[in-house]
Amino acid sequence: MLRVKQDNHTGTRPVARWFRNLAVLISVALGWSCIKEDISRCPVPHYFDYDWVNQVESDACRGQVHLRLYHESGNCYPYDTPREGTALMLAQGRYEVLTFNDRMQGLTYSGLESSRTATATVQDVATPELVTRIEALRQQQAQAARVWTKADNPLIGQAEGFLYWDSIPQTTVEFAYEKHDTLIPETIGYVLNFHCRFTNLSMEDADSMEVTLSGIVPEVYMLEGQSTGQASRTALCETTRESDGFLATLYVFGFNPDDEYVFEGYIEQTNPDQPPIYVDRDITTIIKDAVEKAEAEGNPVIDFELELEIKDDGHEPVEGELMTGMVTVVGWDEVDGGEM
């Protein structure tokens, strides 16, 4: 007869105890797999903090700050956030992160479904009246038949401030711990301050000044701040009067390296009987040297001191030509106006 010795310590049989332990291990393994599966589906808190150490303007972000999260699944999750940062409940996985502000006037965004295609573009926001006046002045000075149309070298509007951006190539959201990612936005482009003085014009004779600068890049990829290859355009400068000249301020994404940069425009005179005065100056070398220095120093603000000479080429109006600021009547013909 086979005898099975009883375990005096536990009062249970060794074989039975072995089977019981095995059952416990199996149930724990099955239970853990279910728990793990549930955890992987749970959204978890993830923190994004902003450090504005690169901020140039004191009120640079009065506009909305945007956050785009690109999940490894291919989905894009857009958020509007306060400038201090935000805590979000996110699905677990790997993300690419892009942030930017929207303060610039006339700025539109496209391709935001991917960090690689996210694009910022300055639209044409110049007033039709100003475009017409600049076109007439250019046509008058060049004495050419062609019209400076939008198909040729269109104007873009005055920006209000810098475009700030930052990106994180990859961040992981997981259940194991709460994570903080810090975004440090920096500028795309430059602000140009032109302090304009005149060699042969008294400020008492100058009422206002409108100027443009050619060779401006109107569109960039936000991930790297590089031009998309869109044709360069001419930007209008916002001007304010100073004691001995005018200050023209312009925010730009960048410059087309193959173009010349010509600073030109007109000055309205205080005497209403006098036509506007045309001014221009090729500042290609000045711009290139200044941008090179700004990039080396990491400073996007560039100040220029420009001495502008007022042109006086002795050009006289001819029959049939409309001079900006002046109309010359060359003759009268009687016509039948009906009841007029």
Secondary structure, DSSP 8 states (H G I E B T S, - for coil): -------TTTSS-HHHHHHHHHHHHHHHHHHHHHHHHHHHTS-EEEEEEE--TT--STTTTSS-EEEEEEETTS-EEEEEE-TTEEEEEE-SEEEEEEEEE--STTEEEE-TTSTTT-EEEE-----HHHHHHHHHHHHHHHT-S----TTTS-EE----S-EEEEEEEEEEE-TT--EEEEE--EEESEEEEEEEEESS--GGGEEEEEEEEEEE--EEETTTTEE-S---EEEEEEEEEETTEEEEEEEES-B-TTS--EEEEEEEESSTTS--EEEEEE-HHHHHHHHHHHHHHT--EEEEEEEE----------TT--BTTB-----------TT-
